Structures are given as C-alpha cells and as structure tokens.
Amino acid sequence: MFKKIIFLLAISSAVQSSELDNLIDSSSAIVDQIDAGVKLVGAGMDYAHTGGGLSDGTLASTAHISAEQVDAYNSALSNMATYQPYGAPVQQVLEDMAMESLEQMDTAISTFTEVVVDMIAVQQVAEKAETASTPKQEEEVQNFVVENQDMLTITQEDVDTYNTSVDQIETSANEASAYLAVANSEAADFLQQSIEDKNTTSADVNIFYDAGAQWVAMGYNTTRNMTAVYLNGSDAFGLDLYYSEADILALGTESEFYKTSPIGMGYDCFFEMECE
C-alpha cells in the first residue's frame, strides 16, 4: 500500500509542479521577448540620434510576443488559482489511503468468501451431529460422514487461506476506518497545519496507522519528528474508536454479510432453501 500511496502523491506533486513550471516557462518566454524588445529600442535610440548604424529592418519581429505565448501565460495564471504549494490536502491523502485499504479489504473478503464456501460443509456436519439425539440418527451421521469424507475433509491450504484472509480483513478495515475518522475530523486540519508549519508538502511526509500506538501519525522525511492523532480518545480531538471484542461480534451479528451467510441462515436454509 505504501508504494501505491507514494505513487498517488507523486502524481499529485507532478500536477502541482506542472502548474508552477507552466507559469515559469510561459512568463519567462514573454520576459525574453520583452528583454529583446527593450534592447532593440535602446539600440535604436542610440544609433538613430547619431547616425551610427542601421538594422536590416527585420529585427523588430524577433521581439514580437505571439498570441500563443499570451494564451499560454494567461492560462498559467488561471491555473495558479488551484495550485497547492503544500501538495494535496491531508484530508485528500487520508481519503485516498482509506480507499486503498478498502480495496485491499474487498480483495480479502472475496478470498475469504471463496474459501468459506469450500469449507462450509463442516457446518452441515456440525448441524447433523448436534441434532442427532437417537442411535438411529447417530448412525445416519456416521453414514453421511463415511460416504462423503473426501468432500468433507478440510485441507491445510484452505485453513491457511482462511486465516490469512481474516487477518487481512481486520487490518485493512482498521486502516480504512482510522484514516477516514481522521480525515473527517478537525485532526486533518491539525496535520495540514503541521505540514505548512514545517514548510514541506504532503508528498514529503509519511502518514500511517499504528495499531500498537493507537494513532495515525505523520512522519517528516527531513527530521525524526512525528505528529500524531490518537484514536483512543486520549487527546484533544476526542477520536475514541476502539470497540471491545463483544461489541465487534455484536456488530457483526447484525450485519447483512452475516445474516445472508450460510452461518447466519443455516446450512439447509442457505443451500437447500429449507428455511423454518
């Protein structure tokens, strides 16, 4: 993600530099023409009063300012209205980082969903085993397992994929939430002001979420200093974002993702449409 954020910031920086470069190039081009014109006028004033020389009569055109040069200069002036000397606003940077994290989360969710479907027969086994209350029903469970063992077996590869995807989803979800929370609060203005006070740009800082420190921090490439916004409610911005495990599981239980899953609906209801 860091490489992509640097890439996004580089694009923004390039656009900003282009606006300034266009102003420099277009204004300098006209200054060069005026410089030539002043020299020609000065020379003309000198030799005209003394009869000391002549031009070939065509030099004046070399000092002319073209319509294209005027258009380029005036366009560059207009573009400076949106020029951002400190780079892309911190709020935009944070939102871009959140979008990147959300994309990573969506990718991990797709992987998670696929591997859960591959392993979900374990739910059918669990439901059959849990509801078997007589020897006859237990025999039926035994026969089902023996006859379908290959289909019911879970591979270590699937387990590894499942575990990795769950980890990635939690990490990406936390990053996205942290970046959006800061972007949508007064803390974004605080970070922006820090960039301006340090006389640097958003392209020259490193913004990141640190789960251990419970903050979104901004490091400066030119110093070892950092500016941080806490997410545990311990600073003036009051961003207290951390849920307890019980809160997280309760929120998940009420989510559409859970309610429409085989786990939430039940195996037979989800796959066989046999819902009570």
Phi, psi and chi 1 to 4 in degrees:
 res  aa     phi    psi   chi1   chi2   chi3   chi4
   1 MET       -  -41.3 -178.2 -176.6   73.9      -
   2 PHE   -55.8  -42.4  179.3   76.6      -      -
   3 LYS   -63.7  -38.2  -70.2 -177.3  177.9  178.2
   4 LYS   -70.6  -37.7 -177.2  167.1 -176.4 -179.8
   5 ILE   -63.3  -42.9  -65.7  -56.0      -      -
   6 ILE   -59.9  -38.7  -66.9  -61.8      -      -
   7 PHE   -63.3  -44.5  174.0   69.4      -      -
   8 LEU   -63.6  -43.0  -68.0  172.8      -      -
   9 LEU   -65.5  -35.3  -67.8  176.7      -      -
  10 ALA   -65.2  -39.2      -      -      -      -
  11 ILE   -61.6  -47.9  -68.0  175.2      -      -
  12 SER   -60.0  -43.9  174.3      -      -      -
  13 SER   -63.1  -39.2  177.5      -      -      -
  14 ALA   -64.4  -41.0      -      -      -      -
  15 VAL   -62.3  -45.4  170.9      -      -      -
  16 GLN   -62.0  -46.0  -65.1  -61.5  -49.2      -
  17 SER   -61.7  -37.4  -62.5      -      -      -
  18 SER   -62.2  -40.3  177.1      -      -      -
  19 GLU   -62.4  -45.4  -69.3  172.0  -12.3      -
  20 LEU   -68.7  -42.1 -175.3   60.5      -      -
  21 ASP   -61.2  -39.7  -70.7  -16.8      -      -
  22 ASN   -62.9  -39.1  -72.1  -18.7      -      -
  23 LEU   -66.3  -43.4 -179.0   64.5      -      -
  24 ILE   -61.9  -47.9  -67.2  171.1      -      -
  25 ASP   -64.8  -46.7  -68.0  -17.0      -      -
  26 SER   -70.8  -37.8   61.1      -      -      -
  27 SER   -71.3  -39.5   61.6      -      -      -
  28 SER   -64.2  -36.4  -63.9      -      -      -
  29 ALA   -62.3  -41.4      -      -      -      -
  30 ILE   -71.9  -38.7  -68.5  178.2      -      -
  31 VAL   -59.9  -40.2  168.4      -      -      -
  32 ASP   -60.9  -40.4  -71.8  -16.3      -      -
  33 GLN   -68.1  -42.5  -65.0  -54.2  102.3      -
  34 ILE   -64.8  -39.2  -65.8  174.3      -      -
  35 ASP   -57.6  -45.7  178.6   84.7      -      -
  36 ALA   -63.9  -40.7      -      -      -      -
  37 GLY   -63.4  -43.8      -      -      -      -
  38 VAL   -62.2  -40.7  171.1      -      -      -
  39 LYS   -63.5  -42.0  -70.9  175.1  179.6  176.1
  40 LEU   -64.3  -41.3  -71.4  174.6      -      -
  41 VAL   -65.5  -43.3  170.1      -      -      -
  42 GLY   -61.6  -41.9      -      -      -      -
  43 ALA   -65.7  -42.5      -      -      -      -
  44 GLY   -61.2  -43.1      -      -      -      -
  45 MET   -60.7  -36.0  -69.2  174.9   64.1      -
  46 ASP   -71.4  -54.0 -175.6   66.7      -      -
  47 TYR   -78.8  -23.0   67.3   66.8      -      -
  48 ALA   -66.4  -34.3      -      -      -      -
  49 HIS   -83.8  -10.4  -75.8   91.6      -      -
  50 THR  -119.2  -11.4   63.3      -      -      -
  51 GLY    66.7   29.4      -      -      -      -
  52 GLY   -90.5   -4.5      -      -      -      -
  53 GLY   175.9  177.9      -      -      -      -
  54 LEU  -144.8  153.1  -61.5  168.4      -      -
  55 SER   -93.4  175.0   75.1      -      -      -
  56 ASP   -82.1    0.4   66.7    1.4      -      -
  57 GLY    89.7    0.4      -      -      -      -
  58 THR  -118.4   -2.3   65.0      -      -      -
  59 LEU   -68.4  -29.6  -68.2 -177.5      -      -
  60 ALA   -56.7  -35.9      -      -      -      -
  61 SER   -66.4  -24.2   62.9      -      -      -
  62 THR   -72.6  -14.8   64.7      -      -      -
  63 ALA  -100.8    0.8      -      -      -      -
  64 HIS   -63.8  146.3  -72.2  179.9      -      -
  65 ILE   -99.9  123.1  -61.0  170.7      -      -
  66 SER   -82.2  160.8   68.6      -      -      -
  67 ALA   -62.2  -34.8      -      -      -      -
  68 GLU   -65.3  -39.5  -70.3   78.2   10.6      -
  69 GLN   -65.9  -40.1  -71.5  173.4  -43.6      -
  70 VAL   -65.1  -44.0  172.0      -      -      -
  71 ASP   -62.2  -42.4  -72.3  -17.0      -      -
  72 ALA   -63.6  -41.8      -      -      -      -
  73 TYR   -67.2  -47.6  173.2   67.0      -      -
  74 ASN   -64.2  -37.0  -70.4  -24.1      -      -
  75 SER   -64.9  -40.9  176.7      -      -      -
  76 ALA   -63.8  -37.9      -      -      -      -
  77 LEU   -60.7  -45.1  -72.2  178.2      -      -
  78 SER   -64.3  -39.5  -62.4      -      -      -
  79 ASN   -67.9  -22.0  -70.6  -23.1      -      -
  80 MET   -69.4  -14.8  -74.7  -58.8  -68.8      -
  81 ALA   -63.6  -27.6      -      -      -      -
  82 THR  -107.6    8.7   57.0      -      -      -
  83 TYR   -66.2  138.4  178.8   64.7      -      -
  84 GLN  -120.1   94.4  -64.4  166.2  -23.5      -
  85 PRO   -63.1  -22.5   22.2  -33.2      -      -
  86 TYR   -99.2   16.4  -62.5  102.7      -      -
  87 GLY    83.8 -173.2      -      -      -      -
  88 ALA   -59.9  141.9      -      -      -      -
  89 PRO   -57.0  144.9  -22.2   32.5      -      -
  90 VAL   -56.0  -38.9  168.4      -      -      -
  91 GLN   -57.9  -43.6 -177.7  178.9   32.4      -
  92 GLN   -65.1  -41.4  178.5 -175.1  -32.2      -
  93 VAL   -60.1  -45.3  173.8      -      -      -
  94 LEU   -63.2  -41.1  -71.9  164.4      -      -
  95 GLU   -65.4  -39.6  -71.0  172.6  -11.2      -
  96 ASP   -63.6  -40.6  -71.1  -16.7      -      -
  97 MET   -65.6  -38.3  -65.9  175.7   71.8      -
  98 ALA   -63.9  -41.1      -      -      -      -
  99 MET   -63.3  -38.6  -72.4  -57.9  -61.4      -
 100 GLU   -62.7  -43.6  171.7   67.0   13.6      -
 101 SER   -64.9  -38.3  -66.2      -      -      -
 102 LEU   -65.3  -37.3  -71.5  171.8      -      -
 103 GLU   -64.3  -41.8  -70.6  174.6    5.7      -
 104 GLN   -64.6  -38.4  -70.1 -174.2  -20.4      -
 105 MET   -63.9  -43.5 -175.9 -176.9   71.9      -
 106 ASP   -62.3  -39.8  -72.7  -17.1      -      -
 107 THR   -63.0  -43.6  -61.2      -      -      -
 108 ALA   -67.4  -34.6      -      -      -      -
 109 ILE   -64.8  -40.4  -72.0  173.3      -      -
 110 SER   -61.2  -43.6  -64.7      -      -      -
 111 THR   -63.7  -44.9  -60.1      -      -      -
 112 PHE   -58.4  -47.0  171.7   84.1      -      -
 113 THR   -62.1  -43.3  -58.2      -      -      -
 114 GLU   -62.9  -43.0  -69.8  173.6    3.2      -
 115 VAL   -74.6  -31.2   75.0      -      -      -
 116 VAL   -64.9  -41.8  165.5      -      -      -
 117 VAL   -59.9  -39.4  169.4      -      -      -
 118 ASP   -66.1  -31.3  -71.2  -17.4      -      -
 119 MET  -101.6   -5.6  -61.4 -169.6  -54.8      -
 120 ILE   -68.3  -12.9 -160.3   60.7      -      -
 121 ALA   -58.1  -21.8      -      -      -      -
 122 VAL   -61.7  -28.6   66.7      -      -      -
 123 GLN   -68.7  -39.4 -178.3 -175.1    7.7      -
 124 GLN   -62.3  -40.9 -172.6  179.2   25.8      -
 125 VAL   -62.3  -46.1  172.5      -      -      -
 126 ALA   -62.2  -43.9      -      -      -      -
 127 GLU   -66.3  -40.9  -70.0  178.1   -1.7      -
 128 LYS   -65.7  -43.6  -73.2 -179.8  176.4  -65.3
 129 ALA   -66.0  -39.8      -      -      -      -
 130 GLU   -68.8  -30.4  -71.2  170.6   -2.4      -
 131 THR   -93.4   -4.1   57.6      -      -      -
 132 ALA   -76.0  111.9      -      -      -      -
 133 SER  -117.8   -0.9   56.7      -      -      -
 134 THR  -131.3  158.9   66.7      -      -      -
 135 PRO   -55.0  -37.9  -28.4   36.3      -      -
 136 LYS   -62.7  -43.9  177.7   61.7  174.9  176.7
 137 GLN   -68.1  -36.2  -69.4  174.0  -26.9      -
 138 GLU   -64.3  -37.7  -67.7  173.6    1.9      -
 139 GLU   -62.9  -40.1 -178.5 -175.3   26.8      -
 140 GLU   -63.2  -38.9  -69.1  173.4   -6.5      -
 141 VAL   -63.8  -44.0  172.3      -      -      -
 142 GLN   -59.2  -48.1  179.2 -171.3   28.6      -
 143 ASN   -61.9  -41.3  -68.6  -23.4      -      -
 144 PHE   -61.6  -43.8  172.6   75.1      -      -
 145 VAL   -68.1  -45.6  169.1      -      -      -
 146 VAL   -63.9  -43.1  170.5      -      -      -
 147 GLU   -72.2  -23.5  -68.0  170.1    3.9      -
 148 ASN  -121.0   22.9  -62.4  -77.5      -      -
 149 GLN   -57.8  -41.7 -174.5  169.5   -5.0      -
 150 ASP   -59.9  -42.8  -70.8  -17.4      -      -
 151 MET   -70.2  -32.9  179.7 -169.6   71.3      -
 152 LEU   -85.2  -17.0  -60.7  174.6      -      -
 153 THR   -67.0  136.7  -62.4      -      -      -
 154 ILE  -103.5  131.0  -64.8  176.3      -      -
 155 THR   -88.5  155.1   67.6      -      -      -
 156 GLN   -65.1  -31.2 -173.7   60.3   47.2      -
 157 GLU   -61.0  -43.8 -178.6 -179.1    1.5      -
 158 ASP   -64.2  -40.1  -78.3  -15.6      -      -
 159 VAL   -63.2  -44.1  169.2      -      -      -
 160 ASP   -62.6  -42.2  -68.5  -17.9      -      -
 161 THR   -63.6  -42.8  -59.6      -      -      -
 162 TYR   -60.3  -50.1  170.6   86.3      -      -
 163 ASN   -62.6  -42.8  -68.6  -19.3      -      -
 164 THR   -64.7  -41.1  -59.9      -      -      -
 165 SER   -67.8  -38.1   64.1      -      -      -
 166 VAL   -62.8  -43.5  171.2      -      -      -
 167 ASP   -59.6  -45.6  -71.0  -15.6      -      -
 168 GLN   -66.4  -38.7 -176.9   61.8   57.3      -
 169 ILE   -62.6  -45.9  -69.3  165.4      -      -
 170 GLU   -63.6  -44.9 -179.1  179.1   25.3      -
 171 THR   -61.6  -48.6  -63.1      -      -      -
 172 SER   -68.3  -38.8  -62.6      -      -      -
 173 ALA   -62.5  -42.6      -      -      -      -
 174 ASN   -65.6  -42.1  -74.5  -14.9      -      -
 175 GLU   -61.6  -48.1  -72.1  175.8  -11.4      -
 176 ALA   -60.9  -44.9      -      -      -      -
 177 SER   -64.5  -41.4 -177.0      -      -      -
 178 ALA   -62.3  -47.6      -      -      -      -
 179 TYR   -65.6  -41.5  -63.2  142.5      -      -
 180 LEU   -68.1  -38.4  -74.6  177.0      -      -
 181 ALA   -61.3  -44.5      -      -      -      -
 182 VAL   -69.4  -41.0  175.0      -      -      -
 183 ALA   -61.1  -33.7      -      -      -      -
 184 ASN   -95.8   16.3  -65.6  -33.5      -      -
 185 SER  -125.7  174.9   73.0      -      -      -
 186 GLU   -65.2  -16.3  -66.3  178.8   -5.3      -
 187 ALA   -61.3  -30.4      -      -      -      -
 188 ALA   -63.0  -40.6      -      -      -      -
 189 ASP   -65.1  -36.8  -65.3  -27.9      -      -
 190 PHE   -62.0  -45.1  167.6   69.0      -      -
 191 LEU   -67.7  -38.5  -65.0  177.7      -      -
 192 GLN   -61.8  -44.3 -179.1   67.2   45.2      -
 193 GLN   -64.3  -34.6 -171.0   61.2   53.4      -
 194 SER   -63.0  -40.1  -64.5      -      -      -
 195 ILE   -62.3  -44.4  -73.5  177.2      -      -
 196 GLU   -68.3  -39.4  -64.2  176.7   13.1      -
 197 ASP   -64.1  -33.7  -69.9  -15.7      -      -
 198 LYS   -83.3   -2.2  -65.9  -68.7 -169.2  -59.9
 199 ASN    56.0   46.2 -162.6   25.0      -      -
 200 THR  -128.3 -166.9 -173.8      -      -      -
 201 THR  -129.1  163.2   72.8      -      -      -
 202 SER   -66.1  -20.9   57.6      -      -      -
 203 ALA   -76.0  -16.1      -      -      -      -
 204 ASP  -107.2   18.0  -67.7  -37.7      -      -
 205 VAL  -124.4  164.3  -60.7      -      -      -
 206 ASN  -120.7  111.5  178.3   26.1      -      -
 207 ILE  -101.1  132.9  -60.0  175.1      -      -
 208 PHE  -155.3  155.7   59.3   93.9      -      -
 209 TYR   -97.1  131.6  165.8   62.2      -      -
 210 ASP  -117.5  108.3 -172.1  -39.9      -      -
 211 ALA   -65.5  -36.0      -      -      -      -
 212 GLY   -67.5  -43.7      -      -      -      -
 213 ALA   -81.9  -13.5      -      -      -      -
 214 GLN    60.0   48.9  -61.5 -172.9  -19.6      -
 215 TRP  -148.6  163.5   65.1   23.3      -      -
 216 VAL  -104.5  120.4  168.5      -      -      -
 217 ALA  -116.0  156.7      -      -      -      -
 218 MET  -128.2  115.3 -176.2  170.4   69.2      -
 219 GLY  -101.3  148.6      -      -      -      -
 220 TYR  -103.5  134.3  -54.8   92.9      -      -
 221 ASN   -68.1  -23.4  -67.0  -16.4      -      -
 222 THR   -92.5  -12.7   54.6      -      -      -
 223 THR  -139.0  174.7   70.6      -      -      -
 224 ARG   -95.4    7.9  -63.7  175.5   64.1   87.0
 225 ASN   -79.5  156.1  -63.7  -29.1      -      -
 226 MET  -136.2  151.3  -72.3 -163.7  -53.2      -
 227 THR  -116.0  130.0  -57.7      -      -      -
 228 ALA  -129.1  149.7      -      -      -      -
 229 VAL  -120.3  118.5  176.3      -      -      -
 230 TYR   -77.9  147.0  -77.2   88.8      -      -
 231 LEU  -111.3   10.2  -54.5  175.4      -      -
 232 ASN  -110.0   15.9   54.6   15.9      -      -
 233 GLY    78.4   13.0      -      -      -      -
 234 SER   -94.1    1.8   62.3      -      -      -
 235 ASP  -123.3 -174.4   63.8   16.5      -      -
 236 ALA   -68.8  -16.8      -      -      -      -
 237 PHE   -81.6  -17.2  -61.6  109.8      -      -
 238 GLY    67.1   27.6      -      -      -      -
 239 LEU   -84.0   97.4  -65.8  175.4      -      -
 240 ASP  -110.8   91.7 -167.6    2.0      -      -
 241 LEU  -103.5  -14.3  -57.2 -177.7      -      -
 242 TYR   -78.1  123.7  -72.8   94.7      -      -
 243 TYR   -87.7  155.4  -72.6  129.7      -      -
 244 SER   -79.7  165.6   67.5      -      -      -
 245 GLU   -59.0  -41.1 -179.9 -179.9   -6.2      -
 246 ALA   -62.8  -39.6      -      -      -      -
 247 ASP   -65.1  -41.6  -70.2  -23.5      -      -
 248 ILE   -62.1  -46.9  -68.6  -72.2      -      -
 249 LEU   -67.1  -36.2  -66.1  177.3      -      -
 250 ALA   -65.9  -41.9      -      -      -      -
 251 LEU   -62.8  -42.2 -176.8   64.3      -      -
 252 GLY   -64.7  -37.1      -      -      -      -
 253 THR   -61.8  -32.2  -59.5      -      -      -
 254 GLU   -90.1   -1.5  -65.1  -57.7  -42.8      -
 255 SER   -76.2  152.3   68.7      -      -      -
 256 GLU   -64.3  -34.8 -170.8   69.4   15.2      -
 257 PHE   -59.4  -44.0 -174.3   79.0      -      -
 258 TYR   -72.9  -43.7 -179.2   81.1      -      -
 259 LYS   -65.1  -26.5  -71.5 -178.4  176.4  179.8
 260 THR  -101.4   10.1   57.7      -      -      -
 261 SER   -91.6  163.7   70.9      -      -      -
 262 PRO   -58.2  -35.3  -23.9   34.1      -      -
 263 ILE   -66.9  -44.6  -63.8  -66.0      -      -
 264 GLY   -71.7  -36.0      -      -      -      -
 265 MET   -90.5  -25.0  -64.3  177.2   63.3      -
 266 GLY    98.5  146.4      -      -      -      -
 267 TYR   -60.8  -52.1 -173.7   92.8      -      -
 268 ASP   -65.7  -35.8  -71.7  -21.0      -      -
 269 CYS   -67.0  -42.2 -178.9      -      -      -
 270 PHE   -72.5  -46.1 -174.6   88.3      -      -
 271 PHE   -93.6  -34.1  -72.3  102.5      -      -
 272 GLU  -106.0   -5.0  -52.1  -63.9  -21.5      -
 273 MET    59.8   27.0  -57.9  -56.8  -67.0      -
 274 GLU   -99.1   81.3  -64.0  177.5    1.1      -
 275 CYS  -104.6  141.1  -53.7      -      -      -
 276 GLU   -82.9      -  -63.7 -180.0   -2.0      -
